Amino acid sequence: MNMNEQTGRTMLSARWIVGHAEGRHTLVHRGEIVFERGQVIFVGHGFPGVVARRIDYGEALIAPGMIDLDALSDLDTTVFSYDNHPEWKKGRTWPQSYMDRGPYEMYSQDELAFQKRYAFARLIRNGITTALPIASLYYREWGETYAEFAAAAAAAEDLGMRVYLGPAYRTGNPVVSDNGAVSLFFDEERGLRGLADAVRFCKDFEGKAFGRVRTMLAPDRIETCTETLLSQTALAGTELAVPVRLHCNQGRFERDTVRHLHGKTSVEWLDSLGFLNRRTLLPHGTYVSPSRNMDEAGNDLDIIRERGSVIVHCPLVAARHGDALATFSSFREKGMRLALGTDTAPPDMVLNMQVGMLVNRVLDRSVTTVRSEDYFDAATVGGADALGRPDLGRLQPGARADIVVFDLATPDVGPVIDPIQTLMLTGSGRDVRSVFIDGRPVMEDRIIPGVDFDAYGRQAQRQFDAMTAKYPDRTVHHPPMSEIFSSAYPLVESHSPTRG
């Protein structure tokens, strides 16, 4: 049976179901959810109609699929910068010598296609049913391509994933000189060609796979974009009526660069270009003014709120770099639109919610400013509303049947009083047992049809090792691998005796 042939009503039951009524989630105890033709038709108790199939998950939580607006879609390179600093010395910024010889692709087209399929399968395994992919451009010749995203659309359709796709493009790139000075190199013509390809992709792929493949525009990072590129992107986003995602407000280098080039904060500059509106998605929001990270005065948050743009909070990757949203609770109090993204490995939204809550409580020095449901809302209805999709992120009649089943019977979870609070305490993406997207079972008992994770893992490691071996090419002074990457402890290799 393929993804679009299953017919008849399906009923799922479990100890807990996250329903939705009167604009907010509810907890249905020992309830039922029924869907047909990819749409939820009932959530509650005692469904009166006839169903074609019933599945009782027992000690489980049935929840809406999570929405990842910054979903890891490559072989994550965070490990390169986790304990290896400064980044400009460790291959995270291209040296001038690499720019002079001409940047090159470090993956083949087949490898790029594989990493998207591998990433989408891992997202499904973690209960993410709608994803807006993000990948690093450090190892790319420049930007992403139409061809690789055509392959990504095919992979998403095959796996049944709901995605918003669009190749990333840029007009600039950071470059480090031999003395460690970092500047920006710009090639506006190349960036505009990337935008043109992205627009063509949107026109060609919007609504494919029975509507599960949608499109977006994805200029890469604000400091690598020129005024012309961002202005034309804003116009194209309005004409196409697609989300536009731009990474900004995420670091000191960006803040200082934008201030130097344009005399404004990142948000003020975007606003002056007419870039901000309700379809604008802004990861990461950790460097906005006023905030705990900024000494200067400003009104960035007021501008973002007034324009209706969305801050995409990525707690795990921020914390790994010693940063944080300051704070999620205060942003909520200001009426900001908030959603979540993973942006790093593992693509575990539960882990991101846990880290976000912990960091928020530490910064606020309070256990009352943020609750479990606040983060769960951001991962579900927050993401759906950011996309203008009232049919996603909630389980109620008329919504799409994007459903995740968390197993609460494992010894790792422990006793359950409230399932959402339990997820925040002891849960994990690894507790996801089954996933339905548009009412189709895309994973059952951790098995995704057609996906051999053992084989995928071996291929991913081979690709990662081959890409890592090329790091000296794009590291300043081109040192050997042993100088670029540290080891947690002294490495002991085996030495076989020479045989006579």
Wavefront OBJ file of the C-alpha trace (Angstrom):
o trace
v 0.000 0.000 0.000
v 1.559 3.335 -0.980
v 1.261 6.584 0.907
v -1.895 7.677 -0.902
v -3.911 4.461 -1.111
v -5.017 3.828 2.483
v -8.760 4.377 2.849
v -11.306 4.145 5.609
v -11.453 5.595 9.065
v -8.664 4.873 11.535
v -9.077 5.102 15.300
v -6.111 5.471 17.640
v -6.463 5.251 21.408
v -4.086 5.715 24.328
v -3.950 6.709 27.967
v -3.327 10.334 26.920
v -4.236 12.371 23.844
v -3.379 16.022 23.291
v -6.600 17.394 21.840
v -7.415 20.992 20.979
v -10.471 23.069 21.759
v -11.309 26.755 22.088
v -7.876 27.819 20.899
v -5.701 25.751 23.232
v -4.467 22.218 23.777
v -6.363 19.872 26.077
v -5.454 16.533 27.646
v -7.927 13.775 26.863
v -7.543 10.931 29.356
v -8.009 7.442 27.923
v -9.434 8.897 24.753
v -9.728 8.265 21.037
v -8.767 10.091 17.882
v -10.301 9.233 14.524
v -9.091 10.370 11.113
v -10.078 9.760 7.507
v -8.488 10.828 4.213
v -5.667 12.503 6.106
v -7.945 14.667 8.256
v -8.917 14.432 11.910
v -12.674 13.974 12.347
v -12.969 13.219 16.075
v -11.033 13.599 19.348
v -12.587 12.563 22.640
v -14.483 9.617 24.071
v -17.007 7.179 22.601
v -16.792 7.803 18.860
v -20.232 6.792 17.545
v -19.262 5.896 13.986
v -17.789 2.873 12.214
v -14.021 2.597 11.747
v -11.977 0.446 9.387
v -9.072 -0.107 11.794
v -8.284 0.413 15.464
v -4.899 0.728 17.136
v -4.629 0.903 20.909
v -1.248 2.239 22.027
v -1.954 1.727 25.721
v 0.460 3.596 28.008
v 1.280 6.278 25.476
v 0.810 9.923 24.596
v -0.786 10.718 21.236
v 0.218 14.259 20.283
v 0.253 16.573 17.275
v 3.348 16.276 15.133
v 6.024 18.795 16.036
v 6.996 21.595 13.668
v 10.678 22.379 13.177
v 11.270 25.733 11.474
v 15.069 25.294 11.434
v 15.432 21.568 10.884
v 18.874 20.043 10.579
v 19.167 18.600 7.061
v 22.822 17.725 6.695
v 25.534 15.830 8.550
v 25.858 18.160 11.503
v 29.167 20.008 11.839
v 28.590 21.409 15.343
v 31.176 18.976 16.706
v 33.889 20.863 14.797
v 33.349 23.998 16.873
v 32.160 22.484 20.141
v 35.577 22.202 21.806
v 37.731 23.654 19.004
v 38.224 27.421 19.218
v 38.566 30.094 17.979
v 36.363 29.171 15.040
v 38.324 31.282 12.528
v 41.379 29.114 13.262
v 39.489 25.839 12.975
v 38.038 25.875 9.476
v 34.751 27.603 10.269
v 35.741 30.674 8.261
v 37.254 30.403 4.799
v 40.865 31.669 4.542
v 41.831 34.066 1.777
v 43.983 31.366 0.159
v 40.927 29.118 -0.183
v 38.926 31.961 -1.717
v 41.779 32.694 -4.143
v 41.973 29.113 -5.400
v 38.197 28.972 -5.758
v 35.798 27.324 -3.268
v 34.553 23.897 -4.269
v 31.783 21.472 -3.350
v 32.871 18.931 -0.753
v 29.951 16.593 -1.476
v 28.759 15.114 -4.754
v 25.165 15.554 -5.906
v 24.405 11.973 -4.845
v 25.876 12.653 -1.408
v 23.838 15.831 -1.041
v 20.691 13.907 -1.971
v 21.528 11.189 0.550
v 22.068 13.580 3.431
v 18.619 15.122 2.929
v 16.950 11.712 2.912
v 18.986 10.638 5.951
v 18.082 13.859 7.787
v 14.370 13.611 6.964
v 14.260 10.038 8.267
v 15.914 11.147 11.515
v 13.418 13.995 11.892
v 10.552 11.531 11.557
v 12.195 9.286 14.163
v 12.086 12.243 16.557
v 8.428 13.054 15.982
v 8.937 16.039 13.701
v 6.283 15.951 10.995
v 6.774 19.383 9.391
v 10.287 20.624 8.668
v 11.979 23.634 7.112
v 15.485 22.311 6.388
v 18.690 24.130 7.271
v 22.212 23.071 6.288
v 25.668 24.540 6.666
v 27.230 26.393 3.730
v 30.758 26.087 5.147
v 31.520 23.079 2.943
v 29.655 24.303 -0.128
v 31.011 26.043 -3.203
v 28.654 28.940 -2.439
v 24.928 28.291 -1.995
v 22.483 25.414 -2.308
v 21.128 24.375 -5.695
v 17.870 23.730 -7.471
v 18.997 20.168 -8.287
v 19.696 19.147 -4.706
v 16.340 20.495 -3.557
v 14.557 18.683 -6.345
v 16.132 15.554 -4.878
v 15.080 16.685 -1.395
v 11.478 17.034 -2.586
v 11.614 13.492 -3.979
v 12.997 12.155 -0.687
v 10.321 13.950 1.326
v 7.579 12.594 -0.911
v 8.949 9.066 -0.659
v 9.167 9.204 3.136
v 5.843 11.016 3.538
v 7.447 14.016 5.276
v 5.739 17.413 5.297
v 8.329 20.007 4.274
v 8.831 23.600 3.201
v 11.804 23.619 0.843
v 13.999 26.218 -0.824
v 17.727 26.395 -1.616
v 19.746 28.788 0.552
v 21.510 31.655 -1.248
v 23.757 34.562 -0.314
v 25.744 37.424 -1.779
v 28.607 37.351 0.719
v 30.909 35.137 2.732
v 33.253 35.756 5.711
v 36.967 35.475 4.896
v 39.884 35.340 7.348
v 43.339 36.698 6.540
v 46.574 35.102 7.707
v 46.703 37.466 10.689
v 43.206 36.474 11.853
v 41.277 39.520 10.628
v 37.802 38.557 9.409
v 36.141 40.504 6.603
v 33.317 39.890 4.131
v 33.664 39.091 0.444
v 30.634 39.973 -1.699
v 29.510 38.682 -5.081
v 26.096 40.214 -5.611
v 25.572 38.784 -9.087
v 26.070 35.278 -7.759
v 23.638 35.880 -4.931
v 20.966 37.193 -7.288
v 21.364 34.106 -9.458
v 20.755 32.051 -6.341
v 17.577 34.002 -5.619
v 16.395 33.457 -9.189
v 16.923 29.702 -8.834
v 15.087 29.736 -5.494
v 12.126 31.546 -7.055
v 12.082 29.048 -9.915
v 12.103 26.208 -7.393
v 9.134 27.736 -5.557
v 7.143 28.026 -8.762
v 7.952 24.472 -9.819
v 7.468 22.631 -6.512
v 4.834 24.473 -4.489
v 2.073 22.011 -3.533
v 3.750 18.833 -4.772
v 3.196 15.464 -3.080
v -0.507 16.128 -2.463
v 0.386 19.401 -0.751
v 2.972 17.948 1.626
v 5.805 19.676 -0.269
v 5.577 23.439 0.037
v 8.253 26.053 -0.579
v 10.061 28.949 1.081
v 12.788 31.492 0.414
v 15.961 31.076 2.470
v 18.588 33.830 2.242
v 21.362 32.450 4.420
v 22.532 34.896 7.119
v 21.886 38.611 7.336
v 25.570 39.596 7.328
v 26.111 37.628 4.083
v 23.280 39.427 2.265
v 23.278 42.777 0.493
v 20.477 45.320 0.502
v 19.555 44.405 -3.086
v 19.320 40.700 -2.304
v 17.133 41.208 0.763
v 14.877 43.781 -0.915
v 14.311 41.515 -3.909
v 13.760 38.536 -1.604
v 11.067 40.461 0.280
v 9.292 41.305 -2.975
v 9.517 37.714 -4.203
v 8.200 36.380 -0.894
v 5.178 38.643 -1.134
v 4.494 37.735 -4.770
v 4.840 33.993 -4.098
v 3.114 34.156 -0.680
v 5.736 31.846 0.841
v 7.609 31.969 4.164
v 10.943 33.806 4.120
v 13.542 32.654 6.630
v 16.685 34.643 7.455
v 19.179 33.790 10.185
v 19.858 36.926 12.174
v 20.281 38.336 15.670
v 22.570 35.457 16.534
v 26.091 36.691 17.226
v 28.536 39.469 17.935
v 30.198 39.292 14.504
v 26.828 39.781 12.812
v 25.856 42.621 15.152
v 29.126 44.483 14.654
v 29.191 43.896 10.886
v 25.646 45.109 10.264
v 26.213 48.113 12.500
v 29.454 48.947 10.632
v 27.961 48.508 7.139
v 24.509 49.988 7.676
v 24.572 52.009 10.896
v 21.638 50.067 12.331
v 20.844 46.937 14.293
v 19.952 43.901 12.191
v 16.254 44.359 12.895
v 16.315 48.093 12.185
v 18.052 47.455 8.862
v 15.570 44.758 7.859
v 12.690 47.017 8.775
v 14.107 49.847 6.654
v 14.119 47.452 3.681
v 10.479 46.429 4.153
v 11.650 42.877 4.838
v 9.616 42.117 7.957
v 6.069 40.785 7.853
v 4.006 37.905 9.235
v 5.660 35.375 6.908
v 9.174 36.325 8.042
v 10.953 33.700 10.149
v 13.951 34.882 12.179
v 16.253 32.333 13.829
v 17.713 32.871 16.543
v 16.863 36.066 18.434
v 19.732 35.871 20.924
v 21.238 39.277 19.966
v 18.394 41.765 19.986
v 18.233 45.099 21.707
v 17.291 45.632 24.390
v 18.317 42.282 25.887
v 20.801 40.883 28.329
v 23.283 40.414 25.511
v 23.248 44.034 24.353
v 24.557 47.182 25.987
v 23.078 49.524 23.393
v 19.574 50.903 23.555
v 17.098 49.883 20.894
v 13.649 48.622 20.099
v 14.233 45.462 18.069
v 11.602 43.403 19.861
v 8.988 46.105 19.444
v 9.684 46.244 15.696
v 9.481 42.451 15.328
v 6.235 42.313 17.313
v 4.627 45.155 15.384
v 5.506 43.571 12.031
v 4.227 40.182 13.219
v 7.457 38.359 12.365
v 8.397 35.130 14.137
v 11.441 34.448 16.298
v 12.536 30.854 15.773
v 14.035 29.785 19.093
v 16.785 27.112 18.849
v 17.702 26.428 22.486
v 20.156 23.550 22.109
v 22.492 25.029 19.509
v 22.490 28.390 21.319
v 23.384 26.823 24.665
v 26.166 24.803 23.060
v 27.728 28.106 22.014
v 27.258 29.702 25.434
v 24.263 31.730 24.346
v 20.541 31.884 25.045
v 17.317 33.653 24.330
v 17.019 36.207 27.122
v 14.399 35.119 27.772
v 11.683 33.003 26.199
v 9.325 33.926 29.036
v 9.943 37.670 28.681
v 9.468 37.452 24.908
v 6.131 35.737 25.480
v 5.095 38.461 27.908
v 5.854 41.074 25.229
v 3.523 39.276 22.814
v 6.225 38.015 20.456
v 5.367 35.237 18.015
v 7.612 32.295 18.966
v 8.307 28.928 17.378
v 11.084 26.335 17.687
v 13.876 24.878 15.586
v 16.512 22.202 16.180
v 19.378 23.442 13.932
v 21.798 20.826 15.271
v 22.148 17.147 16.070
v 20.323 15.343 17.442
v 17.169 16.659 15.729
v 15.318 16.074 18.989
v 12.630 18.653 19.687
v 11.969 17.198 23.138
v 15.610 17.824 24.077
v 15.360 21.365 22.717
v 12.279 22.043 24.822
v 14.022 20.672 27.915
v 17.158 22.763 27.369
v 15.061 25.843 26.639
v 13.121 25.472 29.884
v 16.253 24.864 31.956
v 18.130 27.855 30.526
v 15.080 30.111 30.879
v 14.665 29.197 34.541
v 18.365 29.740 35.222
v 18.348 33.171 33.561
v 15.122 34.206 35.271
v 16.205 32.586 38.554
v 12.613 31.431 38.803
v 10.645 28.214 38.403
v 7.385 29.998 37.655
v 8.087 32.193 34.628
v 7.912 29.329 32.126
v 5.967 26.077 32.212
v 6.091 22.852 30.209
v 3.065 23.723 28.104
v 4.648 27.005 27.012
v 7.406 25.173 25.168
v 5.069 22.434 23.923
v 2.845 25.143 22.444
v 5.837 26.710 20.664
v 6.789 23.336 19.144
v 3.273 22.718 17.824
v 0.795 25.577 17.419
v 3.596 28.165 17.443
v 5.216 26.621 14.388
v 1.876 26.046 12.678
v 0.765 29.629 13.191
v 4.146 30.891 11.942
v 3.414 29.096 8.675
v -0.178 30.315 8.537
v -1.402 26.728 8.952
v -4.326 26.423 11.390
v -4.662 22.837 10.150
v -1.294 21.816 11.659
v 0.137 21.619 15.168
v -3.157 20.638 16.817
v -5.490 17.641 16.870
v -9.063 18.726 16.346
v -11.687 18.067 13.677
v -10.562 19.581 10.377
v -6.842 19.466 11.159
v -4.431 17.333 9.168
v -3.752 13.995 10.818
v -0.086 14.642 11.624
v 0.259 12.540 14.752
v 3.088 11.384 17.002
v 2.840 8.540 19.516
v 5.205 8.744 22.503
v 5.750 5.486 24.365
v 5.294 6.150 28.085
v 5.713 2.514 29.140
v 9.501 2.391 28.831
v 11.524 2.144 32.074
v 13.443 5.280 31.046
v 10.321 7.467 31.260
v 9.202 6.430 34.734
v 5.874 7.130 36.446
v 3.539 9.609 34.757
v 1.165 12.090 36.352
v 1.075 14.724 33.600
v 2.460 13.503 30.241
v 3.647 16.915 29.000
v 5.558 17.607 32.209
v 6.950 14.078 32.045
v 8.277 14.720 28.530
v 10.092 17.784 29.850
v 11.624 15.805 32.703
v 12.488 12.344 31.387
v 11.333 12.184 27.772
v 13.346 12.018 24.578
v 12.852 11.930 20.859
v 13.831 8.281 21.161
v 10.521 7.675 22.929
v 8.637 8.325 19.677
v 7.091 4.998 18.733
v 4.923 5.770 15.719
v 4.304 8.710 13.384
v 1.415 9.492 11.029
v 1.563 12.303 8.466
v -1.618 13.143 6.570
v -3.066 10.078 8.253
v -0.470 7.757 6.712
v 1.763 5.631 8.953
v 5.279 6.789 8.076
v 6.856 5.048 11.082
v 5.588 2.166 13.198
v 7.510 0.769 16.161
v 10.550 2.880 15.152
v 10.643 1.345 11.667
v 10.391 3.588 8.594
v 9.588 1.619 5.432
v 12.512 1.542 3.014
v 14.999 3.001 5.518
v 17.912 0.846 6.724
v 19.382 2.971 9.510
v 22.394 0.694 9.898
v 23.322 1.184 6.250
v 22.449 4.879 6.427
v 24.687 5.298 9.455
v 27.646 3.710 7.680
v 27.166 5.880 4.609
v 26.791 9.010 6.725
v 30.057 8.237 8.534
v 31.900 7.659 5.244
v 30.676 10.988 3.860
v 31.450 12.804 7.078
v 34.977 11.369 7.243
v 35.684 12.309 3.620
v 34.435 15.848 4.155
v 36.408 16.214 7.381
v 39.610 15.144 5.602
v 39.237 18.222 3.360
v 39.121 20.644 6.290
v 42.797 21.705 5.985
v 41.985 23.100 2.514
v 39.720 25.725 4.046
v 41.466 26.371 7.337
v 43.775 29.356 7.708
v 47.465 28.350 7.234
v 46.191 24.849 6.229
v 47.363 22.996 9.347
v 47.126 19.203 9.648
v 43.967 17.645 11.029
v 45.620 17.009 14.389
v 46.000 20.759 14.914
v 42.461 21.617 13.798
v 40.560 19.120 15.931
v 41.415 18.373 19.528
v 40.857 15.062 21.294
v 39.124 14.833 24.643
v 41.885 12.503 25.865
v 45.240 11.314 24.469
v 44.623 9.060 21.501
v 46.114 5.574 21.700
v 46.462 3.846 18.335
v 47.203 0.177 17.800
v 50.691 -0.680 16.492
v 50.977 -4.097 14.894
v 54.447 -5.645 15.145
v 56.437 -5.878 11.953
v 56.495 -9.417 10.651
v 59.663 -10.818 9.141
l 1 2 3 4 5 6 7 8 9 10 11 12 13 14 15 16 17 18 19 20 21 22 23 24 25 26 27 28 29 30 31 32 33 34 35 36 37 38 39 40 41 42 43 44 45 46 47 48 49 50 51 52 53 54 55 56 57 58 59 60 61 62 63 64 65 66 67 68 69 70 71 72 73 74 75 76 77 78 79 80 81 82 83 84 85 86 87 88 89 90 91 92 93 94 95 96 97 98 99 100 101 102 103 104 105 106 107 108 109 110 111 112 113 114 115 116 117 118 119 120 121 122 123 124 125 126 127 128 129 130 131 132 133 134 135 136 137 138 139 140 141 142 143 144 145 146 147 148 149 150 151 152 153 154 155 156 157 158 159 160 161 162 163 164 165 166 167 168 169 170 171 172 173 174 175 176 177 178 179 180 181 182 183 184 185 186 187 188 189 190 191 192 193 194 195 196 197 198 199 200 201 202 203 204 205 206 207 208 209 210 211 212 213 214 215 216 217 218 219 220 221 222 223 224 225 226 227 228 229 230 231 232 233 234 235 236 237 238 239 240 241 242 243 244 245 246 247 248 249 250 251 252 253 254 255 256 257 258 259 260 261 262 263 264 265 266 267 268 269 270 271 272 273 274 275 276 277 278 279 280 281 282 283 284 285 286 287 288 289 290 291 292 293 294 295 296 297 298 299 300 301 302 303 304 305 306 307 308 309 310 311 312 313 314 315 316 317 318 319 320 321 322 323 324 325 326 327 328 329 330 331 332 333 334 335 336 337 338 339 340 341 342 343 344 345 346 347 348 349 350 351 352 353 354 355 356 357 358 359 360 361 362 363 364 365 366 367 368 369 370 371 372 373 374 375 376 377 378 379 380 381 382 383 384 385 386 387 388 389 390 391 392 393 394 395 396 397 398 399 400 401 402 403 404 405 406 407 408 409 410 411 412 413 414 415 416 417 418 419 420 421 422 423 424 425 426 427 428 429 430 431 432 433 434 435 436 437 438 439 440 441 442 443 444 445 446 447 448 449 450 451 452 453 454 455 456 457 458 459 460 461 462 463 464 465 466 467 468 469 470 471 472 473 474 475 476 477 478 479 480 481 482 483 484 485 486 487 488 489 490 491 492 493 494 495 496 497 498 499 500
